[in-house]
Amino acid sequence: MKITSIKTTPLLVPYSKPYHWAQGVIEGAGVVLVEVHTDEGIVGYGESVSTPSAEAIVAYLKHAAQVCINRSPFQNARLMADAYHALFQAFGTCSSPRFGGRVLAGLEMALWDVAGKAVGRPAHELMGGAVHDEISYFGFAQGDTAEEVAADASELAAAGFEVIYFKVGRGDALDIETTKAVRTAIGPDKRIRVDPNEQWNPIHAGRMIRKLMEYDVEAVEQPTHCESVAALAQVRASSPIAISADQVVFTHFDAYDVCRQSAADLIVIGLHETGGLTGLAKVAHIAEAADINICLHGLYETGITTCAANQVAATIPNLDDANQHMNRFLAWDIVKAPDLRPINGRLPVLKGAGLGFQIDWDNVERAKQAHLNSASIL
């Protein structure tokens, strides 16, 4: 089997309501749909996050496509290494593993989709087999005010989510008000995790963590700047609350540094950081050796990423029991099947061939037009 062509299509799927976090407000999921076509008629699908410039991501993907044409889609790891070399290393000008992973994630996903479809098996069976029957998620509460976040948290708790996660780092007073409101809304038995998204230095983090203890917060995600493992380690060394690493880890090299420096109790990581399923599996293996769990991370993505992450998550022994799920923010999805709404905070491991989903082409067209409309406004 040979790859005959690779097609890229910028899309925008709007959110049902604005998404608020420490860095601002986001209105939708901008992605590039990647299609890998083969000479046997099998087509694989993936997606790369496209913000802030879909055109830039498409340009890189078109260059990567030239590396892959007329080669076997089963050479996934080699194709990704060659594409990364061609895009970022070949001329000695740069090495960009973080941006490179983001660009190539959709292509890597699509190659796994092709491979699984070619043999009629889900991708997780090609990666060593599932060690889980289902994936558990936290309820991601959203809103602009403490009242809005608490109301959303209450609904999620009632829907069966055992862990409630929400954003902080938006001002100390608002952060404490929100945490108090959420705890009051969900009661004493549900677990709480918060994410300041790098907004605190070690002194600030220590002060806020002491205040958060009153509300039985179980984990604080990436409180310090993503470029400093040392700062994260400093916070973790004195914190009575567990500390999660997020933006500080993109590659297996990053994961090794975090584990070696005892900088985190949990690693939060997704396909768009690691460049796809294989990279995420590498990070998980390193974390497993340090007895650290992996929590699936989500970005501004569609159900394609949810399904791809489900496949690799099924193979990870040290997968956490509360992972991130971004589909609930979408006004509609470009995945038609399966149903990706968690039941009691859980989704089964997907059994369909490849990444295990069917695309809704009508919604792809809607998302294509939404991207074009947004580009014309800008």
C-alpha positions, 0 to 999 in steps of 0.5 A: 500500500502506498500513500497517493495524496494528502489533503488538508482543509481548514475548519472552524467549529464554534463553541456553544458559549465563550470559553474563559481561561487565564489567557483570555476568551476562545470562541471555537475550535480551529483545526485542519482536517488531514486526509491520507489517501492510498492506492488501495482506496483506504482514507485515514483522517486526523486533525491538527490544531490550526490557531492562530493561523490555519494557513501557516499550519496548512503550509507546513503540512503540505511540505510534510506531505511531500515526504510521505507521498509514494511511501507506505502508511505503515511506516508511521514513526519513520515518516514522522521523523523524516517529516520533522527533519524536513520541516525543522532540522534539514537546513540547520536553522531550528529544532522545534519539537513543540510546534512540530508536534502540533503541526504533525499530530493530524498527519500522524493520527491519519496514518494510524487511521489508515493502518487500522482500517487496512487490517480491520482493527482498532488502532489500540490493538496495533499499539499493543492492545487495550489494558482498559475497557473505558476511559474516565473523564473529569467534568470541565466546568466553564463560565465567566463568573463564579456563579456560572462556573459553580452552576455548570459544576453542579450540573456536571456533578449531577451527571455523574462526574466524580472530578470537577475541573475548572480554570483559575489564574484570573485574579486571586479574589475571583479564584477563591470565590469560584473555588468556594462556590464550586465546592458549595455547589457540588458538595464535600464528596466530589473531587476538585482540580484547578488550573491557573495556566502558568499565572503564578510564580512560586511565592504566589503559588504557595500563597494560593495553594494554602488558601485552596486547602480550605476547599479540599482541592486535590490538584493544581495544574501547571501553576508556574511558567511552562519554560521552568521545570525548576519553578514547578519542582519548587512549588511541588516540594512544599505543596500540600496539594498535588501538582500537575505538569501540563505545558512544561511537558510536550516531548518524552525528553520533557517528561524525563526532566519532570520525573528526574526533578520530581517536579510533578505528581501527575502529567497532563499531556495530549496528542497535539503536544506530542505529535500524535499517538506514538509520542504520547505513548512514549511520554506515558512509558517514561512517567510509568517508570516514575509511578506518575499517572498520565492525564489526557489533555485537550485543546481546541479540537473536535471529536477526531482528537477525542477518538484518537486519544481514546485509542492510545489511552486504552493502552496506557497502564498509568492512565489517570481516572480523570481525563480532559474532554473538550467535546462538550464545548462544541456547538456541533461536531464533525464526528457523526459516530460514535456518540462521544458524550460520556455516561457517568463520566466515562466512554468505552474504548472504541472498537471501530477500525482505525481511530474508530469514528465516522465523519459527518461531511455535512458538518465538515462543510459547515466548519469549512464555511465557518472558517472562511467566514472568520477569515474574511472578518479578520 
